[in-house]
Amino acid sequence: MKAAIFYQAHQPLVVEEWPTPQPGPGQVLVKVAACGLCHTDLHYIDHGTPTFKKPPLILGHEISGTITARGADVTWREGDRVLLPAVYGCGQCALCRYGRENVCERMVMFGNNVHGGYAEYVIAPAKDIFALPDEIPLVEGAIIADATTTPYHAVVNRGQVKPGDKVVVFGCGGIGLNVVQVAAAVGAQVIAVDIVAQKLAWARQLGAQLALDATSYERIDKEILKLTNGGADVSFEAIGNPVVQGQAFNSLRTGGRFVVVGFADKPTTLNLGKVMYREIEIIGSLGCRAVDYPRVLELVRQGKIKVKELVTARFALDDINTGLDTLRAGHGIRSVITP
């Protein structure tokens, strides 16, 4: 099969022939229809963040496709349309038993712990994959695996957003825009913040009632305090920028909740005295629990959460480095590779 191989940081991926894997017991072989391009992969490629499986490695964790072969003890059928979760748990550790399999003690991530979807085929555990409804397009449906489910978990489970809550979302990239639309879908009043006009326009289309250019204000956090009459109930930071994290934190009302969604490789400084005195919660959010995937798929199937409109570019596997350059430049909402 053809695959894009990650050999080392600060080098482009190498598209070459790679052995087609064969499914073992409890596994399926999936012909990849699409795999989303995600900033997580840029952390490995551009910044040297280590992967759990040492290179050479096939990256990519937003995967949709069809089953082409299956191992023993598998009830899925060849030709079934499926979505692969970005991460999956062991099902046996204490965290999995507590219903927090997204932070499993032995968590496995495609394109990190095992080979991922920047290839024509990928192996997946049959117990962890999901049927993709016919109403959801196979290619665009790939981004559900992270760009949609991760925001759902952040908004519903970690942010505990309720109808009528005042929510502010800092960063309107692929993840942030989906935080906007999920928060709007559950009935929140959403303010989106970014510095790119096109992203702010998309945020409005996805349900933001206000979309603010942070560069237009001396203190964007103070502007939000004024607009919300004292501060947001919940703020989300979806970039991983220490300065922006401070802005999101300072935009909250007393008793508010700050949800950290963006990965940061640099430390940030927050006033813990304010956390104590004003009872502000700081919440981390990673991925999505397996139990929530069917809920998200149903919301997408019903059209309450959009995915097709968010895929703004497709790239052939041979053009994956061009696609990654598009991601680096911040063009579009979400791009996918179609092997």
Steps between C-alpha positions, in 0.01 A plus 500: 500500500598864468561690823644832620779414744622718785872430542614792714404849614565803281483288185212457251306176502622245244236339278610147415391139474444335837389145583122468514415379852289191560235486773549264789232364735260775606632739236377645171685639200350833394546654156545867586249731331634811673722609785484850644808720518541611862731740685593212730706355216681832461614471861682179401628628165583864573566514874654162576233384743583129537258232387447194721588267211843595373525594130469389230131552566184568300328802654130595480218445750175627338411196291197377309482214253359161411590159636682286245615208716442369850670269744350221705217572744386815318133559420550803276456433128719592207370818341368649826551877521681584823647780707811435708533681835808719530591316822375185667535353847579160643159464667660346811689769693343704781442804276323294234284343770417850627373589152803714415649285227618812315774527764561125530819396679594301187342728242581436135492776238509445125804668348676509836495166683417305183501570128232744388300605199740678264500183295278293274424250778504491879446228762245568776358305794150387406363570849581872479372609157164657419254456215472815290134569413413522131388861548856604591740530204790259525778749425381797704393268781867433578531825696240383752772285657675800658391839366139433605514252789776683686296824512188304597681353801646841589163676487260237637709298745784725612347845453155381610346769279127548553232683299532873560864487614727779382791332325814650345721302262856619436639366173286415199702232327363155427452414868389844616233536232353170607503614862297796375246288316461240775456770766242672279325167440450446874349847535788719617554865412836483324767764448782395263843665507771481236721733295404372151191653341409187302507283810278745683257491207490119523440526874191713436373247248545222758299674770712768668288798594806724515836457324779727620838583348735501798731751332222760495505534879770607743378232744271240342433344841370830638278540193349158566442585866307806383300317232401220739419729791768358726657212314432177314369191676741279306805589289686272260854539370553298183844618387755410766642853525597613853399862432160394368455262793537799731241693302253211518556464874451873561174503302313297763248605762537401862433125517576457130668205330812516277535201267843435349457330160808614307832322558774730630869412511585817697404586860234756578450730799161519668403679821422216740394748765219595262420130451459462876325825584257490210456121489603474136542150361782406260411189302707298255332327207646224285334316214163338554358201683396207281150509649445846350585411139151365421348820642721716281433286192127537558527879531694507172251264335215732601686803366527665840879492474657573162802315360473518120523879499810493719714299259634776279778313318592148389849379415625180339748300707780605262421863588494456877788742562313768306200428720714537811628834368137609461442403862807692612379809317160480668309482173148356503328325788593133464689318226502126437723252322322263261744212436 
